[in-house]
Amino acid sequence: MPLKTVQSPLPGIFYRKPAPDQPPFKSEGDMIAIGDTIGLIEVMKTFTAVVAEEAGKIVAFHLENEDAVMAGECLYDIET
């Protein structure tokens, strides 16, 4: 299966969880479908969903919950 690296569309803080006391949206090894929420990026108290554009399996995340991210930085790898 081909491996694809998904990049951040904008700079901000990357959240893998919808709230601190909840589990991550997705974890390594999870299957994802087009439209699944993978995480959130916060910029000045505005949250933008990171949505899967392809179906496949998440192989690895490059960032942890609440890590700062720059536009174009790698978020996660997916096998399509």
mmCIF file of the N, C-alpha and C atoms, coordinates in Angstrom:
data_MODEL
# 
_entry.id   MODEL 
# 
loop_
_atom_site.group_PDB 
_atom_site.id 
_atom_site.type_symbol 
_atom_site.label_atom_id 
_atom_site.label_alt_id 
_atom_site.label_comp_id 
_atom_site.label_asym_id 
_atom_site.label_entity_id 
_atom_site.label_seq_id 
_atom_site.pdbx_PDB_ins_code 
_atom_site.Cartn_x 
_atom_site.Cartn_y 
_atom_site.Cartn_z 
_atom_site.occupancy 
_atom_site.B_iso_or_equiv 
_atom_site.pdbx_formal_charge 
_atom_site.auth_seq_id 
_atom_site.auth_comp_id 
_atom_site.auth_asym_id 
_atom_site.auth_atom_id 
_atom_site.pdbx_PDB_model_num 
ATOM 1   N N  . MET A 1 1  ? 0.835   -1.189 0.000  1.00 0.00 ? 1  MET A N  1 
ATOM 2   C CA . MET A 1 1  ? 0.000   0.000  0.000  1.00 0.00 ? 1  MET A CA 1 
ATOM 3   C C  . MET A 1 1  ? 0.875   1.246  0.000  1.00 0.00 ? 1  MET A C  1 
ATOM 4   N N  . PRO A 1 2  ? 0.498   2.250  -0.772 1.00 0.00 ? 2  PRO A N  1 
ATOM 5   C CA . PRO A 1 2  ? 1.288   3.487  -0.784 1.00 0.00 ? 2  PRO A CA 1 
ATOM 6   C C  . PRO A 1 2  ? 1.151   4.252  0.532  1.00 0.00 ? 2  PRO A C  1 
ATOM 7   N N  . LEU A 1 3  ? 2.234   4.890  0.932  1.00 0.00 ? 3  LEU A N  1 
ATOM 8   C CA . LEU A 1 3  ? 2.265   5.687  2.153  1.00 0.00 ? 3  LEU A CA 1 
ATOM 9   C C  . LEU A 1 3  ? 2.218   7.162  1.769  1.00 0.00 ? 3  LEU A C  1 
ATOM 10  N N  . LYS A 1 4  ? 1.319   7.910  2.408  1.00 0.00 ? 4  LYS A N  1 
ATOM 11  C CA . LYS A 1 4  ? 1.184   9.335  2.122  1.00 0.00 ? 4  LYS A CA 1 
ATOM 12  C C  . LYS A 1 4  ? 1.328   10.106 3.428  1.00 0.00 ? 4  LYS A C  1 
ATOM 13  N N  . THR A 1 5  ? 2.054   11.211 3.379  1.00 0.00 ? 5  THR A N  1 
ATOM 14  C CA . THR A 1 5  ? 2.194   12.088 4.532  1.00 0.00 ? 5  THR A CA 1 
ATOM 15  C C  . THR A 1 5  ? 1.257   13.273 4.348  1.00 0.00 ? 5  THR A C  1 
ATOM 16  N N  . VAL A 1 6  ? 0.420   13.519 5.362  1.00 0.00 ? 6  VAL A N  1 
ATOM 17  C CA . VAL A 1 6  ? -0.538  14.616 5.312  1.00 0.00 ? 6  VAL A CA 1 
ATOM 18  C C  . VAL A 1 6  ? 0.051   15.807 6.062  1.00 0.00 ? 6  VAL A C  1 
ATOM 19  N N  . GLN A 1 7  ? -0.014  16.970 5.424  1.00 0.00 ? 7  GLN A N  1 
ATOM 20  C CA . GLN A 1 7  ? 0.579   18.183 5.985  1.00 0.00 ? 7  GLN A CA 1 
ATOM 21  C C  . GLN A 1 7  ? -0.482  19.111 6.550  1.00 0.00 ? 7  GLN A C  1 
ATOM 22  N N  . SER A 1 8  ? -0.053  19.937 7.481  1.00 0.00 ? 8  SER A N  1 
ATOM 23  C CA . SER A 1 8  ? -0.948  20.910 8.105  1.00 0.00 ? 8  SER A CA 1 
ATOM 24  C C  . SER A 1 8  ? -1.322  22.001 7.103  1.00 0.00 ? 8  SER A C  1 
ATOM 25  N N  . PRO A 1 9  ? -2.609  22.339 7.025  1.00 0.00 ? 9  PRO A N  1 
ATOM 26  C CA . PRO A 1 9  ? -3.024  23.393 6.106  1.00 0.00 ? 9  PRO A CA 1 
ATOM 27  C C  . PRO A 1 9  ? -2.748  24.804 6.640  1.00 0.00 ? 9  PRO A C  1 
ATOM 28  N N  . LEU A 1 10 ? -2.508  24.931 7.952  1.00 0.00 ? 10 LEU A N  1 
ATOM 29  C CA . LEU A 1 10 ? -2.268  26.245 8.550  1.00 0.00 ? 10 LEU A CA 1 
ATOM 30  C C  . LEU A 1 10 ? -1.472  26.109 9.845  1.00 0.00 ? 10 LEU A C  1 
ATOM 31  N N  . PRO A 1 11 ? -0.888  27.199 10.331 1.00 0.00 ? 11 PRO A N  1 
ATOM 32  C CA . PRO A 1 11 ? -0.136  27.148 11.572 1.00 0.00 ? 11 PRO A CA 1 
ATOM 33  C C  . PRO A 1 11 ? -1.081  27.268 12.767 1.00 0.00 ? 11 PRO A C  1 
ATOM 34  N N  . GLY A 1 12 ? -0.646  26.744 13.905 1.00 0.00 ? 12 GLY A N  1 
ATOM 35  C CA . GLY A 1 12 ? -1.443  26.853 15.127 1.00 0.00 ? 12 GLY A CA 1 
ATOM 36  C C  . GLY A 1 12 ? -1.057  25.781 16.116 1.00 0.00 ? 12 GLY A C  1 
ATOM 37  N N  . ILE A 1 13 ? -2.003  25.382 16.940 1.00 0.00 ? 13 ILE A N  1 
ATOM 38  C CA . ILE A 1 13 ? -1.818  24.309 17.916 1.00 0.00 ? 13 ILE A CA 1 
ATOM 39  C C  . ILE A 1 13 ? -2.651  23.121 17.442 1.00 0.00 ? 13 ILE A C  1 
ATOM 40  N N  . PHE A 1 14 ? -2.002  21.949 17.360 1.00 0.00 ? 14 PHE A N  1 
ATOM 41  C CA . PHE A 1 14 ? -2.672  20.736 16.886 1.00 0.00 ? 14 PHE A CA 1 
ATOM 42  C C  . PHE A 1 14 ? -3.230  19.967 18.077 1.00 0.00 ? 14 PHE A C  1 
ATOM 43  N N  . TYR A 1 15 ? -4.506  19.681 18.022 1.00 0.00 ? 15 TYR A N  1 
ATOM 44  C CA . TYR A 1 15 ? -5.170  18.905 19.068 1.00 0.00 ? 15 TYR A CA 1 
ATOM 45  C C  . TYR A 1 15 ? -5.603  17.565 18.496 1.00 0.00 ? 15 TYR A C  1 
ATOM 46  N N  . ARG A 1 16 ? -5.161  16.491 19.122 1.00 0.00 ? 16 ARG A N  1 
ATOM 47  C CA . ARG A 1 16 ? -5.576  15.149 18.719 1.00 0.00 ? 16 ARG A CA 1 
ATOM 48  C C  . ARG A 1 16 ? -6.847  14.720 19.434 1.00 0.00 ? 16 ARG A C  1 
ATOM 49  N N  . LYS A 1 17 ? -7.256  15.474 20.475 1.00 0.00 ? 17 LYS A N  1 
ATOM 50  C CA . LYS A 1 17 ? -8.442  15.141 21.267 1.00 0.00 ? 17 LYS A CA 1 
ATOM 51  C C  . LYS A 1 17 ? -9.467  16.273 21.164 1.00 0.00 ? 17 LYS A C  1 
ATOM 52  N N  . PRO A 1 18 ? -10.758 15.945 21.234 1.00 0.00 ? 18 PRO A N  1 
ATOM 53  C CA . PRO A 1 18 ? -11.773 16.994 21.212 1.00 0.00 ? 18 PRO A CA 1 
ATOM 54  C C  . PRO A 1 18 ? -11.822 17.792 22.512 1.00 0.00 ? 18 PRO A C  1 
ATOM 55  N N  . ALA A 1 19 ? -11.372 17.185 23.616 1.00 0.00 ? 19 ALA A N  1 
ATOM 56  C CA . ALA A 1 19 ? -11.301 17.836 24.924 1.00 0.00 ? 19 ALA A CA 1 
ATOM 57  C C  . ALA A 1 19 ? -10.252 17.101 25.749 1.00 0.00 ? 19 ALA A C  1 
ATOM 58  N N  . PRO A 1 20 ? -9.660  17.756 26.744 1.00 0.00 ? 20 PRO A N  1 
ATOM 59  C CA . PRO A 1 20 ? -8.581  17.126 27.521 1.00 0.00 ? 20 PRO A CA 1 
ATOM 60  C C  . PRO A 1 20 ? -8.959  15.797 28.173 1.00 0.00 ? 20 PRO A C  1 
ATOM 61  N N  . ASP A 1 21 ? -10.221 15.633 28.548 1.00 0.00 ? 21 ASP A N  1 
ATOM 62  C CA . ASP A 1 21 ? -10.647 14.418 29.238 1.00 0.00 ? 21 ASP A CA 1 
ATOM 63  C C  . ASP A 1 21 ? -11.253 13.367 28.310 1.00 0.00 ? 21 ASP A C  1 
ATOM 64  N N  . GLN A 1 22 ? -11.100 13.551 26.994 1.00 0.00 ? 22 GLN A N  1 
ATOM 65  C CA . GLN A 1 22 ? -11.656 12.612 26.026 1.00 0.00 ? 22 GLN A CA 1 
ATOM 66  C C  . GLN A 1 22 ? -10.544 11.920 25.243 1.00 0.00 ? 22 GLN A C  1 
ATOM 67  N N  . PRO A 1 23 ? -10.842 10.753 24.662 1.00 0.00 ? 23 PRO A N  1 
ATOM 68  C CA . PRO A 1 23 ? -9.818  10.042 23.875 1.00 0.00 ? 23 PRO A CA 1 
ATOM 69  C C  . PRO A 1 23 ? -9.521  10.772 22.562 1.00 0.00 ? 23 PRO A C  1 
ATOM 70  N N  . PRO A 1 24 ? -8.400  10.431 21.939 1.00 0.00 ? 24 PRO A N  1 
ATOM 71  C CA . PRO A 1 24 ? -8.053  11.060 20.653 1.00 0.00 ? 24 PRO A CA 1 
ATOM 72  C C  . PRO A 1 24 ? -9.116  10.763 19.589 1.00 0.00 ? 24 PRO A C  1 
ATOM 73  N N  . PHE A 1 25 ? -9.207  11.674 18.611 1.00 0.00 ? 25 PHE A N  1 
ATOM 74  C CA . PHE A 1 25 ? -10.097 11.434 17.476 1.00 0.00 ? 25 PHE A CA 1 
ATOM 75  C C  . PHE A 1 25 ? -9.707  10.115 16.805 1.00 0.00 ? 25 PHE A C  1 
ATOM 76  N N  . LYS A 1 26 ? -8.412  9.969  16.514 1.00 0.00 ? 26 LYS A N  1 
ATOM 77  C CA . LYS A 1 26 ? -7.882  8.767  15.859 1.00 0.00 ? 26 LYS A CA 1 
ATOM 78  C C  . LYS A 1 26 ? -6.507  8.455  16.440 1.00 0.00 ? 26 LYS A C  1 
ATOM 79  N N  . SER A 1 27 ? -6.119  7.175  16.381 1.00 0.00 ? 27 SER A N  1 
ATOM 80  C CA . SER A 1 27 ? -4.811  6.734  16.877 1.00 0.00 ? 27 SER A CA 1 
ATOM 81  C C  . SER A 1 27 ? -4.107  5.946  15.783 1.00 0.00 ? 27 SER A C  1 
ATOM 82  N N  . GLU A 1 28 ? -2.807  5.681  15.981 1.00 0.00 ? 28 GLU A N  1 
ATOM 83  C CA . GLU A 1 28 ? -2.063  4.860  15.032 1.00 0.00 ? 28 GLU A CA 1 
ATOM 84  C C  . GLU A 1 28 ? -2.744  3.506  14.912 1.00 0.00 ? 28 GLU A C  1 
ATOM 85  N N  . GLY A 1 29 ? -2.862  3.027  13.684 1.00 0.00 ? 29 GLY A N  1 
ATOM 86  C CA . GLY A 1 29 ? -3.493  1.739  13.418 1.00 0.00 ? 29 GLY A CA 1 
ATOM 87  C C  . GLY A 1 29 ? -4.974  1.834  13.109 1.00 0.00 ? 29 GLY A C  1 
ATOM 88  N N  . ASP A 1 30 ? -5.594  2.993  13.362 1.00 0.00 ? 30 ASP A N  1 
ATOM 89  C CA . ASP A 1 30 ? -7.019  3.174  13.080 1.00 0.00 ? 30 ASP A CA 1 
ATOM 90  C C  . ASP A 1 30 ? -7.270  3.303  11.580 1.00 0.00 ? 30 ASP A C  1 
ATOM 91  N N  . MET A 1 31 ? -8.377  2.722  11.140 1.00 0.00 ? 31 MET A N  1 
ATOM 92  C CA . MET A 1 31 ? -8.832  2.908  9.773  1.00 0.00 ? 31 MET A CA 1 
ATOM 93  C C  . MET A 1 31 ? -9.621  4.214  9.726  1.00 0.00 ? 31 MET A C  1 
ATOM 94  N N  . ILE A 1 32 ? -9.447  4.970  8.646  1.00 0.00 ? 32 ILE A N  1 
ATOM 95  C CA . ILE A 1 32 ? -10.182 6.220  8.489  1.00 0.00 ? 32 ILE A CA 1 
ATOM 96  C C  . ILE A 1 32 ? -10.881 6.239  7.138  1.00 0.00 ? 32 ILE A C  1 
ATOM 97  N N  . ALA A 1 33 ? -11.979 6.973  7.107  1.00 0.00 ? 33 ALA A N  1 
ATOM 98  C CA . ALA A 1 33 ? -12.755 7.158  5.878  1.00 0.00 ? 33 ALA A CA 1 
ATOM 99  C C  . ALA A 1 33 ? -12.680 8.627  5.480  1.00 0.00 ? 33 ALA A C  1 
ATOM 100 N N  . ILE A 1 34 ? -12.950 8.908  4.238  1.00 0.00 ? 34 ILE A N  1 
ATOM 101 C CA . ILE A 1 34 ? -12.982 10.291 3.771  1.00 0.00 ? 34 ILE A CA 1 
ATOM 102 C C  . ILE A 1 34 ? -13.996 11.052 4.624  1.00 0.00 ? 34 ILE A C  1 
ATOM 103 N N  . GLY A 1 35 ? -13.585 12.203 5.133  1.00 0.00 ? 35 GLY A N  1 
ATOM 104 C CA . GLY A 1 35 ? -14.464 13.029 5.954  1.00 0.00 ? 35 GLY A CA 1 
ATOM 105 C C  . GLY A 1 35 ? -14.308 12.833 7.452  1.00 0.00 ? 35 GLY A C  1 
ATOM 106 N N  . ASP A 1 36 ? -13.566 11.795 7.878  1.00 0.00 ? 36 ASP A N  1 
ATOM 107 C CA . ASP A 1 36 ? -13.327 11.593 9.318  1.00 0.00 ? 36 ASP A CA 1 
ATOM 108 C C  . ASP A 1 36 ? -12.482 12.730 9.874  1.00 0.00 ? 36 ASP A C  1 
ATOM 109 N N  . THR A 1 37 ? -12.800 13.171 11.077 1.00 0.00 ? 37 THR A N  1 
ATOM 110 C CA . THR A 1 37 ? -11.989 14.183 11.749 1.00 0.00 ? 37 THR A CA 1 
ATOM 111 C C  . THR A 1 37 ? -10.778 13.499 12.370 1.00 0.00 ? 37 THR A C  1 
ATOM 112 N N  . ILE A 1 38 ? -9.587  14.005 12.050 1.00 0.00 ? 38 ILE A N  1 
ATOM 113 C CA . ILE A 1 38 ? -8.332  13.464 12.553 1.00 0.00 ? 38 ILE A CA 1 
ATOM 114 C C  . ILE A 1 38 ? -7.845  14.284 13.745 1.00 0.00 ? 38 ILE A C  1 
ATOM 115 N N  . GLY A 1 39 ? -8.126  15.561 13.734 1.00 0.00 ? 39 GLY A N  1 
ATOM 116 C CA . GLY A 1 39 ? -7.695  16.456 14.807 1.00 0.00 ? 39 GLY A CA 1 
ATOM 117 C C  . GLY A 1 39 ? -8.231  17.851 14.560 1.00 0.00 ? 39 GLY A C  1 
ATOM 118 N N  . LEU A 1 40 ? -7.782  18.778 15.388 1.00 0.00 ? 40 LEU A N  1 
ATOM 119 C CA . LEU A 1 40 ? -8.163  20.184 15.270 1.00 0.00 ? 40 LEU A CA 1 
ATOM 120 C C  . LEU A 1 40 ? -6.914  21.044 15.283 1.00 0.00 ? 40 LEU A C  1 
ATOM 121 N N  . ILE A 1 41 ? -6.955  22.167 14.585 1.00 0.00 ? 41 ILE A N  1 
ATOM 122 C CA . ILE A 1 41 ? -5.880  23.155 14.667 1.00 0.00 ? 41 ILE A CA 1 
ATOM 123 C C  . ILE A 1 41 ? -6.508  24.442 15.165 1.00 0.00 ? 41 ILE A C  1 
ATOM 124 N N  . GLU A 1 42 ? -5.938  24.968 16.252 1.00 0.00 ? 42 GLU A N  1 
ATOM 125 C CA . GLU A 1 42 ? -6.435  26.211 16.839 1.00 0.00 ? 42 GLU A CA 1 
ATOM 126 C C  . GLU A 1 42 ? -5.545  27.370 16.435 1.00 0.00 ? 42 GLU A C  1 
ATOM 127 N N  . VAL A 1 43 ? -6.173  28.427 15.956 1.00 0.00 ? 43 VAL A N  1 
ATOM 128 C CA . VAL A 1 43 ? -5.485  29.670 15.637 1.00 0.00 ? 43 VAL A CA 1 
ATOM 129 C C  . VAL A 1 43 ? -6.310  30.791 16.261 1.00 0.00 ? 43 VAL A C  1 
ATOM 130 N N  . MET A 1 44 ? -5.758  31.466 17.248 1.00 0.00 ? 44 MET A N  1 
ATOM 131 C CA . MET A 1 44 ? -6.429  32.592 17.903 1.00 0.00 ? 44 MET A CA 1 
ATOM 132 C C  . MET A 1 44 ? -7.854  32.236 18.349 1.00 0.00 ? 44 MET A C  1 
ATOM 133 N N  . LYS A 1 45 ? -7.989  31.117 19.040 1.00 0.00 ? 45 LYS A N  1 
ATOM 134 C CA . LYS A 1 45 ? -9.263  30.630 19.597 1.00 0.00 ? 45 LYS A CA 1 
ATOM 135 C C  . LYS A 1 45 ? -10.282 30.198 18.544 1.00 0.00 ? 45 LYS A C  1 
ATOM 136 N N  . THR A 1 46 ? -9.843  30.045 17.301 1.00 0.00 ? 46 THR A N  1 
ATOM 137 C CA . THR A 1 46 ? -10.685 29.506 16.241 1.00 0.00 ? 46 THR A CA 1 
ATOM 138 C C  . THR A 1 46 ? -10.175 28.113 15.905 1.00 0.00 ? 46 THR A C  1 
ATOM 139 N N  . PHE A 1 47 ? -11.068 27.133 15.929 1.00 0.00 ? 47 PHE A N  1 
ATOM 140 C CA . PHE A 1 47 ? -10.688 25.750 15.686 1.00 0.00 ? 47 PHE A CA 1 
ATOM 141 C C  . PHE A 1 47 ? -11.091 25.327 14.281 1.00 0.00 ? 47 PHE A C  1 
ATOM 142 N N  . THR A 1 48 ? -10.138 24.720 13.561 1.00 0.00 ? 48 THR A N  1 
ATOM 143 C CA . THR A 1 48 ? -10.369 24.204 12.219 1.00 0.00 ? 48 THR A CA 1 
ATOM 144 C C  . THR A 1 48 ? -10.141 22.700 12.254 1.00 0.00 ? 48 THR A C  1 
ATOM 145 N N  . ALA A 1 49 ? -11.115 21.936 11.783 1.00 0.00 ? 49 ALA A N  1 
ATOM 146 C CA . ALA A 1 49 ? -10.989 20.480 11.773 1.00 0.00 ? 49 ALA A CA 1 
ATOM 147 C C  . ALA A 1 49 ? -10.009 20.038 10.689 1.00 0.00 ? 49 ALA A C  1 
ATOM 148 N N  . VAL A 1 50 ? -9.179  19.062 11.030 1.00 0.00 ? 50 VAL A N  1 
ATOM 149 C CA . VAL A 1 50 ? -8.325  18.381 10.056 1.00 0.00 ? 50 VAL A CA 1 
ATOM 150 C C  . VAL A 1 50 ? -9.114  17.140 9.648  1.00 0.00 ? 50 VAL A C  1 
ATOM 151 N N  . VAL A 1 51 ? -9.564  17.122 8.404  1.00 0.00 ? 51 VAL A N  1 
ATOM 152 C CA . VAL A 1 51 ? -10.465 16.084 7.915  1.00 0.00 ? 51 VAL A CA 1 
ATOM 153 C C  . VAL A 1 51 ? -9.737  15.206 6.898  1.00 0.00 ? 51 VAL A C  1 
ATOM 154 N N  . ALA A 1 52 ? -9.959  13.894 6.998  1.00 0.00 ? 52 ALA A N  1 
ATOM 155 C CA . ALA A 1 52 ? -9.326  12.950 6.072  1.00 0.00 ? 52 ALA A CA 1 
ATOM 156 C C  . ALA A 1 52 ? -9.825  13.183 4.651  1.00 0.00 ? 52 ALA A C  1 
ATOM 157 N N  . GLU A 1 53 ? -8.896  13.323 3.729  1.00 0.00 ? 53 GLU A N  1 
ATOM 158 C CA . GLU A 1 53 ? -9.246  13.482 2.318  1.00 0.00 ? 53 GLU A CA 1 
ATOM 159 C C  . GLU A 1 53 ? -9.154  12.159 1.567  1.00 0.00 ? 53 GLU A C  1 
ATOM 160 N N  . GLU A 1 54 ? -8.573  11.149 2.222  1.00 0.00 ? 54 GLU A N  1 
ATOM 161 C CA . GLU A 1 54 ? -8.460  9.809  1.641  1.00 0.00 ? 54 GLU A CA 1 
ATOM 162 C C  . GLU A 1 54 ? -8.753  8.780  2.708  1.00 0.00 ? 54 GLU A C  1 
ATOM 163 N N  . ALA A 1 55 ? -9.240  7.622  2.278  1.00 0.00 ? 55 ALA A N  1 
ATOM 164 C CA . ALA A 1 55 ? -9.468  6.511  3.194  1.00 0.00 ? 55 ALA A CA 1 
ATOM 165 C C  . ALA A 1 55 ? -8.191  5.696  3.321  1.00 0.00 ? 55 ALA A C  1 
ATOM 166 N N  . GLY A 1 56 ? -8.014  5.055  4.460  1.00 0.00 ? 56 GLY A N  1 
ATOM 167 C CA . GLY A 1 56 ? -6.847  4.214  4.667  1.00 0.00 ? 56 GLY A CA 1 
ATOM 168 C C  . GLY A 1 56 ? -6.614  3.944  6.133  1.00 0.00 ? 56 GLY A C  1 
ATOM 169 N N  . LYS A 1 57 ? -5.359  3.655  6.464  1.00 0.00 ? 57 LYS A N  1 
ATOM 170 C CA . LYS A 1 57 ? -4.986  3.337  7.843  1.00 0.00 ? 57 LYS A CA 1 
ATOM 171 C C  . LYS A 1 57 ? -3.912  4.314  8.310  1.00 0.00 ? 57 LYS A C  1 
ATOM 172 N N  . ILE A 1 58 ? -4.115  4.896  9.489  1.00 0.00 ? 58 ILE A N  1 
ATOM 173 C CA . ILE A 1 58 ? -3.108  5.798  10.046 1.00 0.00 ? 58 ILE A CA 1 
ATOM 174 C C  . ILE A 1 58 ? -1.918  4.967  10.515 1.00 0.00 ? 58 ILE A C  1 
ATOM 175 N N  . VAL A 1 59 ? -0.746  5.301  10.000 1.00 0.00 ? 59 VAL A N  1 
ATOM 176 C CA . VAL A 1 59 ? 0.475   4.573  10.337 1.00 0.00 ? 59 VAL A CA 1 
ATOM 177 C C  . VAL A 1 59 ? 1.198   5.257  11.496 1.00 0.00 ? 59 VAL A C  1 
ATOM 178 N N  . ALA A 1 60 ? 1.285   6.592  11.463 1.00 0.00 ? 60 ALA A N  1 
ATOM 179 C CA . ALA A 1 60 ? 2.011   7.316  12.511 1.00 0.00 ? 60 ALA A CA 1 
ATOM 180 C C  . ALA A 1 60 ? 1.576   8.768  12.553 1.00 0.00 ? 60 ALA A C  1 
ATOM 181 N N  . PHE A 1 61 ? 1.605   9.333  13.749 1.00 0.00 ? 61 PHE A N  1 
ATOM 182 C CA . PHE A 1 61 ? 1.423   10.775 13.925 1.00 0.00 ? 61 PHE A CA 1 
ATOM 183 C C  . PHE A 1 61 ? 2.797   11.394 14.116 1.00 0.00 ? 61 PHE A C  1 
ATOM 184 N N  . HIS A 1 62 ? 3.002   12.578 13.574 1.00 0.00 ? 62 HIS A N  1 
ATOM 185 C CA . HIS A 1 62 ? 4.270   13.290 13.728 1.00 0.00 ? 62 HIS A CA 1 
ATOM 186 C C  . HIS A 1 62 ? 4.214   14.285 14.878 1.00 0.00 ? 62 HIS A C  1 
ATOM 187 N N  . LEU A 1 63 ? 3.011   14.525 15.400 1.00 0.00 ? 63 LEU A N  1 
ATOM 188 C CA . LEU A 1 63 ? 2.824   15.483 16.486 1.00 0.00 ? 63 LEU A CA 1 
ATOM 189 C C  . LEU A 1 63 ? 1.999   14.860 17.593 1.00 0.00 ? 63 LEU A C  1 
ATOM 190 N N  . GLU A 1 64 ? 2.196   15.352 18.799 1.00 0.00 ? 64 GLU A N  1 
ATOM 191 C CA . GLU A 1 64 ? 1.391   14.940 19.936 1.00 0.00 ? 64 GLU A CA 1 
ATOM 192 C C  . GLU A 1 64 ? 0.285   15.960 20.175 1.00 0.00 ? 64 GLU A C  1 
ATOM 193 N N  . ASN A 1 65 ? -0.613  15.643 21.073 1.00 0.00 ? 65 ASN A N  1 
ATOM 194 C CA . ASN A 1 65 ? -1.694  16.556 21.432 1.00 0.00 ? 65 ASN A CA 1 
ATOM 195 C C  . ASN A 1 65 ? -1.117  17.859 21.971 1.00 0.00 ? 65 ASN A C  1 
ATOM 196 N N  . GLU A 1 66 ? -1.628  18.971 21.478 1.00 0.00 ? 66 GLU A N  1 
ATOM 197 C CA . GLU A 1 66 ? -1.263  20.326 21.890 1.00 0.00 ? 66 GLU A CA 1 
ATOM 198 C C  . GLU A 1 66 ? 0.123   20.774 21.436 1.00 0.00 ? 66 GLU A C  1 
ATOM 199 N N  . ASP A 1 67 ? 0.688   20.109 20.437 1.00 0.00 ? 67 ASP A N  1 
ATOM 200 C CA . ASP A 1 67 ? 1.959   20.559 19.859 1.00 0.00 ? 67 ASP A CA 1 
ATOM 201 C C  . ASP A 1 67 ? 1.708   21.728 18.905 1.00 0.00 ? 67 ASP A C  1 
ATOM 202 N N  . ALA A 1 68 ? 2.647   22.658 18.866 1.00 0.00 ? 68 ALA A N  1 
ATOM 203 C CA . ALA A 1 68 ? 2.594   23.742 17.886 1.00 0.00 ? 68 ALA A CA 1 
ATOM 204 C C  . ALA A 1 68 ? 2.916   23.158 16.511 1.00 0.00 ? 68 ALA A C  1 
ATOM 205 N N  . VAL A 1 69 ? 2.254   23.686 15.485 1.00 0.00 ? 69 VAL A N  1 
ATOM 206 C CA . VAL A 1 69 ? 2.453   23.191 14.127 1.00 0.00 ? 69 VAL A CA 1 
ATOM 207 C C  . VAL A 1 69 ? 2.543   24.383 13.176 1.00 0.00 ? 69 VAL A C  1 
ATOM 208 N N  . MET A 1 70 ? 3.369   24.255 12.172 1.00 0.00 ? 70 MET A N  1 
ATOM 209 C CA . MET A 1 70 ? 3.491   25.280 11.130 1.00 0.00 ? 70 MET A CA 1 
ATOM 210 C C  . MET A 1 70 ? 2.773   24.789 9.874  1.00 0.00 ? 70 MET A C  1 
ATOM 211 N N  . ALA A 1 71 ? 2.337   25.703 9.040  1.00 0.00 ? 71 ALA A N  1 
ATOM 212 C CA . ALA A 1 71 ? 1.709   25.325 7.771  1.00 0.00 ? 71 ALA A CA 1 
ATOM 213 C C  . ALA A 1 71 ? 2.706   24.509 6.953  1.00 0.00 ? 71 ALA A C  1 
ATOM 214 N N  . GLY A 1 72 ? 2.261   23.389 6.428  1.00 0.00 ? 72 GLY A N  1 
ATOM 215 C CA . GLY A 1 72 ? 3.116   22.519 5.634  1.00 0.00 ? 72 GLY A CA 1 
ATOM 216 C C  . GLY A 1 72 ? 3.862   21.478 6.438  1.00 0.00 ? 72 GLY A C  1 
ATOM 217 N N  . GLU A 1 73 ? 3.807   21.561 7.762  1.00 0.00 ? 73 GLU A N  1 
ATOM 218 C CA . GLU A 1 73 ? 4.481   20.567 8.615  1.00 0.00 ? 73 GLU A CA 1 
ATOM 219 C C  . GLU A 1 73 ? 3.689   19.258 8.584  1.00 0.00 ? 73 GLU A C  1 
ATOM 220 N N  . CYS A 1 74 ? 4.401   18.138 8.697  1.00 0.00 ? 74 CYS A N  1 
ATOM 221 C CA . CYS A 1 74 ? 3.765   16.813 8.642  1.00 0.00 ? 74 CYS A CA 1 
ATOM 222 C C  . CYS A 1 74 ? 2.911   16.568 9.883  1.00 0.00 ? 74 CYS A C  1 
ATOM 223 N N  . LEU A 1 75 ? 1.668   16.138 9.651  1.00 0.00 ? 75 LEU A N  1 
ATOM 224 C CA . LEU A 1 75 ? 0.766   15.788 10.743 1.00 0.00 ? 75 LEU A CA 1 
ATOM 225 C C  . LEU A 1 75 ? 0.747   14.289 11.000 1.00 0.00 ? 75 LEU A C  1 
ATOM 226 N N  . TYR A 1 76 ? 0.498   13.500 9.928  1.00 0.00 ? 76 TYR A N  1 
ATOM 227 C CA . TYR A 1 76 ? 0.407   12.054 10.095 1.00 0.00 ? 76 TYR A CA 1 
ATOM 228 C C  . TYR A 1 76 ? 0.670   11.364 8.764  1.00 0.00 ? 76 TYR A C  1 
ATOM 229 N N  . ASP A 1 77 ? 0.978   10.058 8.854  1.00 0.00 ? 77 ASP A N  1 
ATOM 230 C CA . ASP A 1 77 ? 1.170   9.212  7.677  1.00 0.00 ? 77 ASP A CA 1 
ATOM 231 C C  . ASP A 1 77 ? -0.004  8.258  7.557  1.00 0.00 ? 77 ASP A C  1 
ATOM 232 N N  . ILE A 1 78 ? -0.435  8.027  6.328  1.00 0.00 ? 78 ILE A N  1 
ATOM 233 C CA . ILE A 1 78 ? -1.565  7.120  6.061  1.00 0.00 ? 78 ILE A CA 1 
ATOM 234 C C  . ILE A 1 78 ? -1.201  6.172  4.941  1.00 0.00 ? 78 ILE A C  1 
ATOM 235 N N  . GLU A 1 79 ? -1.598  4.903  5.120  1.00 0.00 ? 79 GLU A N  1 
ATOM 236 C CA . GLU A 1 79 ? -1.512  3.914  4.038  1.00 0.00 ? 79 GLU A CA 1 
ATOM 237 C C  . GLU A 1 79 ? -2.837  3.968  3.303  1.00 0.00 ? 79 GLU A C  1 
ATOM 238 N N  . THR A 1 80 ? -2.782  4.213  1.993  1.00 0.00 ? 80 THR A N  1 
ATOM 239 C CA . THR A 1 80 ? -4.028  4.317  1.222  1.00 0.00 ? 80 THR A CA 1 
ATOM 240 C C  . THR A 1 80 ? -4.253  3.091  0.372  1.00 0.00 ? 80 THR A C  1 
# 
